[in-house]
Amino acid sequence: MDKFKLVFLLNIIIILGGCTTGQNALEQGNYATAVYQSTERLKSDPGNPKATTVLERAYPEAEQYHLENIEIAKNSSQQFRWEKVSNNYVHLNKIAEAVRSSQSARNIIPDPTFYYDEMLEASEKAAQARIDQGDKFLESRAKDDAKIAFKHFNVAKNYLPNSRQIDSKIADAKKRATLTVNVLPISNTNTKLENASIVNSIASFFKNQKQNEFLRFKFLNQSDNSKTNADSHVIQITIDDFIKEKTDTKKDVDSFIKENIVIGYTKDNPPKEVFGNVQGKVYLYNRVIESTAGINFKITSSLNGKIIHESSIYKKNAHEDKWGTYQGDLRAVPDNLKKVVVSDEPKIPSNQILFYENMKPVLSDFYNQINAFYQNY
């Protein structure tokens, strides 16, 4: 097939695909879709015979379909039947609006019926059913029931989006459903080491918690230590002693020989290279400083002071430094060791630095435990 024919066929496919009359939708019983497609076709091609026929048949069928659904829903005993009634009235208004928006479609269906009053009445009843159900769940005063009430009120808002009453109920349900977790000022049993960055890290963790909309962490200052909600959790955190346990330095000695390399030059004119072997001795040092740091924390209920969760997290840390020296000819030292043997001995880190280093895995484990504990709240 030549290029001209291929382009021609592609254009035909595009034209046919973009000019649907709704015939297929009508044949498949998708009457509302057939109305939308036929009215759109009539906008671009007024008087199109296929679109005209489709609209003449599809509109009354679509209207009848939704009116029957409304009667079925009204006569049912389903608790939230008015939602189906309202939704079907929405569809009836949509197909009527599709006809109204096309002059050619109005020539075919001169007087499309709108059901705005009926839709509003059904929406009010649908919203009220959800409000009544939400109010029942709020009676128990349990947080889980308040969450269910919150969901019911939000469904009600879908039907009456401008209702201040529903907005007020949503806010009240969320307040009742939300668990406030008060984090008390952090205590430190090791007064010799500064812990400001640890405290800031913990405060930042709680501040950025966004597990769900019903959980609120509040990091308390010393001044508001006693200001906790009646129904809340309280987290007490203690940074335990830092212990530097031992320092162990190991020394390894290796000798190396490199053969047949230039070791000098003759006095000839011009000079000639002199080849030979060179030797080198390497001293490698590995220093390991072992330490332990930890956190104790417990979560209690402000209602009865009962401990809900308690944990102690301790981590051992091995701070490692490597360096080396050499004797002899550096050329005999393998390339992978040259950087090591020309480095200076690192200074022994302070207890403060070791403490911060040690606390990193402790905090990571602490954050994971908090996330795991509150993931279902």
Secondary structure, DSSP 8 states (H G I E B T S, - for coil): --HHHHHHHHHHHHHHHT---SHHHHHTT-HHHHHHHHHHHHHHSTT-HHHHHHHHHHHHHHHHHHHHHHHHHHTS--TTHHHHHHHHHHHHHHHHHHHHT-HHHHHHSSS----HHHHHHHHHHHHHHHHHHHHHHHTT--HHHHHHHHHHHHHHHHHSTT-HHHHHHHHHHHHHH-EEEEE---EES-TTS--HHHHHHHHHHHHT--S-TTEEEEE--GGGTT---SSEEEEEEEE---EEEEEEEEEEEEEEEEEEEEEEE-SSSS--EEEEEEEEEEEEEEEEEEEEEEEEEEEEETTT--EEEEEEEEEEEEEEEEEEEEEE-GGGS-HHHHHHHTS-------HHHHHHHHHHHHHHHHHHHHHHHHTT-
